[in-house]
């Protein structure tokens, strides 16, 4: 599990991010998100605004983005809410990065289903490529994090890299995904199992086969 902590509040951090504000494009999205809530409930948009801010930071740093404390303070002012409430949200959800990350944030699920299906081998393959848990590689390309269940148990083991999930992984399949990303390509997301589309049984259904094409009433057969 990743060590969750805020980046130190240093003068350098303030110098870089103290004047942060939404660009016109992200401000329009932020105001649209706020407008979805009734008067007096604008604070409910905090998760959306944190996501937008992280993505803008990512654009400016050519990384997956993160949330420096001055940026969270800006969100607090934008929504007229205490800074601690914004920090509480940002520190609770793993979708928000509290420290700088690389261009590609590789989040490996290490929960039981993925572990039983080989997540240890996936982590070892990442380390073989120079990644270190909880750190960013010297070239700024990769950040490796182990996380808890991300809901792809039927297609374990899986990793999330930035906004994409890659499932049914083997070491060779993971290497192919990472090689493609490193070259600037866009690898196929989702299951990496040939012939599998989502989380349907590998090799096709073994029971309830009549339900594949249409509803079938099995009650008389039971």
C-alpha positions as CSV (number, residue, x, y, z in Angstrom):
1,X,0.0,0.0,0.0
2,X,1.3,3.4,-0.9
3,X,2.5,5.8,1.8
4,X,0.1,8.7,1.6
5,X,1.6,12.1,2.6
6,X,1.6,15.7,1.4
7,X,4.6,17.1,-0.3
8,X,6.6,19.3,2.1
9,X,5.3,22.9,2.1
10,X,8.6,24.6,1.1
11,X,9.4,28.0,-0.3
12,X,10.3,26.3,-3.6
13,X,6.8,24.7,-3.7
14,X,5.2,28.1,-3.0
15,X,7.3,29.8,-5.7
16,X,6.2,27.2,-8.3
17,X,2.6,26.7,-7.4
18,X,1.5,29.7,-5.2
19,X,0.0,31.6,-8.1
20,X,-1.9,28.6,-9.6
21,X,-5.3,29.2,-11.1
22,X,-7.4,27.4,-13.6
23,X,-6.7,28.0,-17.2
24,X,-9.8,29.3,-19.2
25,X,-10.5,25.8,-20.5
26,X,-10.3,24.1,-17.0
27,X,-12.2,27.0,-15.4
28,X,-15.1,26.5,-17.8
29,X,-15.2,22.8,-16.8
30,X,-15.0,23.7,-13.1
31,X,-17.8,26.2,-13.3
32,X,-19.9,23.7,-15.3
33,X,-19.3,21.1,-12.5
34,X,-20.3,23.6,-9.8
35,X,-23.5,24.5,-11.7
36,X,-24.7,20.9,-11.4
37,X,-25.4,21.4,-7.7
38,X,-28.1,23.5,-6.1
39,X,-27.4,26.8,-4.4
40,X,-25.5,26.3,-1.2
41,X,-24.1,22.9,-2.3
42,X,-21.3,24.1,-4.4
43,X,-18.7,22.4,-2.2
44,X,-20.0,19.1,-3.5
45,X,-18.0,19.8,-6.7
46,X,-14.7,19.5,-4.8
47,X,-13.8,16.0,-6.2
48,X,-14.3,17.2,-9.8
49,X,-12.3,20.4,-9.2
50,X,-9.4,18.5,-7.6
51,X,-9.4,16.2,-10.7
52,X,-9.3,19.2,-13.1
53,X,-6.5,20.8,-11.1
54,X,-4.5,17.7,-11.1
55,X,-4.9,17.3,-14.8
56,X,-3.9,20.9,-15.4
57,X,-0.8,20.4,-13.3
58,X,-0.1,17.3,-15.4
59,X,-0.3,19.3,-18.6
60,X,2.1,21.9,-17.2
61,X,4.6,19.3,-16.0
62,X,4.1,16.7,-18.7
63,X,3.3,14.1,-16.1
64,X,0.2,12.4,-14.8
65,X,-0.3,15.3,-12.5
66,X,-0.5,15.8,-8.7
67,X,-1.9,18.2,-6.1
68,X,0.6,20.6,-4.4
69,X,-0.8,22.2,-1.2
70,X,-1.1,25.7,-2.9
71,X,-3.2,24.1,-5.5
72,X,-5.5,22.6,-2.9
73,X,-5.7,26.0,-1.2
74,X,-6.8,27.5,-4.5
75,X,-9.6,24.9,-4.8
76,X,-10.6,25.7,-1.2
77,X,-10.9,29.4,-2.1
78,X,-12.7,28.6,-5.3
79,X,-15.4,26.7,-3.4
80,X,-15.3,28.8,-0.2
81,X,-14.5,25.9,2.0
82,X,-11.8,25.2,4.7
83,X,-8.5,23.9,3.2
84,X,-8.5,21.0,5.6
85,X,-11.7,19.7,4.0
86,X,-10.1,19.8,0.6
87,X,-7.0,18.0,1.9
88,X,-9.2,15.4,3.6
89,X,-10.8,14.5,0.2
90,X,-7.6,14.6,-1.7
91,X,-5.8,12.4,0.8
92,X,-8.6,9.8,1.0
93,X,-9.0,9.0,-2.7
94,X,-6.2,7.3,-4.5
95,X,-7.2,9.0,-7.8
96,X,-5.4,12.1,-6.4
97,X,-1.6,12.2,-6.3
98,X,-0.2,14.0,-3.3
99,X,3.4,14.1,-4.4
100,X,4.9,14.4,-7.9
101,X,4.6,11.4,-10.2
102,X,6.1,10.5,-13.6
103,X,4.6,10.7,-17.0
104,X,3.1,7.2,-16.4
105,X,1.8,6.3,-13.0
106,X,1.8,2.5,-12.8
107,X,-0.6,1.3,-10.1
108,X,-0.4,-2.4,-9.5
109,X,-3.3,-4.1,-7.6
110,X,-1.9,-6.3,-4.9
111,X,-5.2,-7.5,-3.4
112,X,-5.9,-11.2,-3.0
113,X,-7.4,-12.0,-6.4
114,X,-4.6,-10.3,-8.2
115,X,-2.0,-11.7,-5.9
116,X,-3.3,-15.2,-6.5
117,X,-3.2,-14.6,-10.2
118,X,0.4,-13.3,-10.3
119,X,0.6,-9.7,-9.2
120,X,3.9,-10.4,-7.5
121,X,5.3,-11.3,-10.9
122,X,3.9,-8.0,-12.3
123,X,5.6,-6.0,-9.6
124,X,8.8,-7.9,-10.1
125,X,8.7,-7.1,-13.8
126,X,8.2,-3.4,-13.1
127,X,11.2,-3.5,-10.7
128,X,13.3,-5.2,-13.4
129,X,12.7,-2.2,-15.6
130,X,14.1,0.1,-13.0
131,X,11.0,1.1,-11.1
132,X,10.9,1.2,-7.4
133,X,7.8,1.1,-5.2
134,X,6.7,4.5,-4.2
135,X,9.3,6.3,-6.4
136,X,9.6,7.9,-9.8
137,X,12.4,6.8,-12.1
138,X,15.3,9.2,-12.7
139,X,14.1,9.9,-16.2
140,X,10.7,11.0,-14.9
141,X,8.9,8.4,-17.0
142,X,7.5,5.9,-14.5
143,X,6.1,6.0,-10.9
144,X,5.3,2.6,-9.3
145,X,2.6,2.3,-6.7
146,X,0.9,-0.8,-5.1
147,X,-2.8,-0.2,-4.5
148,X,-5.8,-2.0,-3.2
149,X,-8.6,-3.6,-5.2
150,X,-9.7,-1.6,-8.3
151,X,-12.6,-3.8,-9.2
152,X,-11.2,-6.0,-11.9
153,X,-11.0,-9.2,-9.9
154,X,-12.5,-11.3,-12.8
155,X,-9.7,-10.2,-15.1
156,X,-6.8,-10.3,-12.6
157,X,-4.0,-9.5,-12.4
158,X,-4.4,-5.9,-13.5
159,X,-2.7,-2.5,-13.4
160,X,-4.0,1.0,-13.9
161,X,-1.6,3.3,-15.8
162,X,-2.9,6.9,-15.7
163,X,-6.5,6.6,-16.8
164,X,-6.3,3.2,-18.4
165,X,-6.8,-0.3,-17.0
166,X,-4.8,-3.2,-18.3
167,X,-6.1,-6.7,-17.3
168,X,-5.4,-10.4,-17.7
169,X,-1.7,-9.6,-17.5
170,X,1.3,-11.7,-17.7
171,X,4.9,-10.4,-17.5
172,X,5.1,-10.6,-21.3
173,X,1.8,-8.7,-21.8
174,X,2.8,-6.1,-19.3
175,X,6.1,-5.6,-21.0
176,X,4.3,-5.1,-24.3
177,X,2.1,-2.4,-22.8
178,X,5.0,-0.6,-21.2
179,X,7.1,-0.8,-24.3
180,X,4.2,0.7,-26.3
181,X,3.7,3.6,-23.9
182,X,7.5,4.3,-23.8
183,X,7.4,4.6,-27.6
184,X,4.5,7.0,-27.5
185,X,2.0,4.5,-28.8
186,X,-1.5,3.9,-27.3
187,X,-1.8,0.2,-26.3
188,X,-5.2,-1.5,-26.2
189,X,-6.8,-1.0,-22.8
190,X,-8.8,-3.6,-20.9
191,X,-8.2,-7.3,-21.1
192,X,-5.0,-8.4,-22.8
193,X,-6.3,-12.0,-23.2
194,X,-6.6,-12.8,-26.9
195,X,-10.2,-13.4,-27.9
196,X,-11.6,-12.0,-24.7
197,X,-13.7,-8.8,-24.9
198,X,-14.4,-7.8,-21.3
199,X,-14.9,-10.1,-18.3
200,X,-16.8,-12.9,-19.9
201,X,-15.6,-16.4,-19.2
202,X,-12.3,-17.1,-20.9
203,X,-13.0,-19.5,-23.8
204,X,-16.7,-18.7,-23.8
205,X,-19.6,-19.6,-21.4
206,X,-19.8,-23.1,-19.9
207,X,-23.3,-22.8,-18.4
208,X,-26.5,-20.9,-19.4
209,X,-25.3,-21.0,-23.0
210,X,-28.8,-20.3,-24.3
211,X,-28.6,-16.8,-22.7
212,X,-25.9,-15.7,-25.1
213,X,-28.2,-14.6,-27.9
214,X,-31.5,-14.2,-26.2
215,X,-33.4,-14.6,-22.9
216,X,-34.1,-18.2,-22.1
217,X,-36.5,-19.4,-19.4
218,X,-34.7,-22.2,-17.6
219,X,-37.4,-22.6,-14.9
220,X,-39.1,-25.7,-16.5
221,X,-35.7,-27.4,-16.7
222,X,-35.0,-26.8,-13.0
